[in-house]
Amino acid sequence: MAHDFPLFGDPSSASGGGSHDPSGLSREAVLAAVEARLLTAFGEPSGRAAVTFLGADRIEVLRFGPDADGLVRYATLGMAAAPMADPTATVADQVRGPRAELVLTVRGARDSVLRTLATFAATPQVEGLVVAPGGSLDLGTPLWDGAPFTSVLAAEPGGLVPDLELDEPADPVRFLPLLPMTPNEAAWKRVHGAAALEERWLRHGADLRDPDRRAVPLD
């Protein structure tokens, strides 16, 4: 894993690379539309960084905020450049298939999370994983320096950032909110499912944007 430029450096640094595709579904066209949608939702980024993985395209992470409530949002840029492929498929479709970017909201900046988010966003390319609502992503290490969370639950899209429609026959880009889970919550979710965990969070009034929150009661 290599950083293309300093940790959350110049927000004006532009994405680049790749070839032109007159169909409108080139990597550059898709990511330009994704970034425009993020800027419409959150305003100008306060920083951005990029991570490159061996054998995979570059993944950027944009930071927005803090806003008036002290919330900072981190969004990936690069995951949606190609559709996620079913790992059981014999041949990957280069146009059709789910596309997504990831959005994490936390109270106060936690810039070390960029490495984790970039790793999560690269998993469709590196591991052939299809990231979808209700699924979880786990590195087994803290999401950011000192975090009590080691994994995230991918929630339903559409609340923070509306889906981005692409030219047919491509699927729209969905912006999946990531909800941090403690190790105990992640283990409980594996047994009882995502909906049951979300119901627990709701019942106990968990502030999922609190970087220091404790696990909800799971008995």
JOSUL-V29436 format. One record per run of one state. SS is the DSSP state (~ for helix, > for strand, _ for the rest). FROM is the first residue (numbers start at 1). TO is the last residue. If there is no record, write none. Layout:
SS;FROM;TO + SS;FROM;TO
This chain:
_;1;1 + >;2;3 + _;4;8 + >;9;9 + _;10;26 + ~;27;42 + _;43;46 + >;47;52 + _;53;58 + >;59;64 + _;65;70 + >;71;77 + _;78;78 + ~;79;81 + _;82;98 + >;99;107 + _;108;112 + ~;113;127 + _;128;135 + >;136;138 + _;139;150 + >;151;154 + _;155;163 + >;164;164 + _;165;172 + >;173;181 + _;182;182 + ~;183;192 + _;193;193 + ~;194;203 + _;204;219
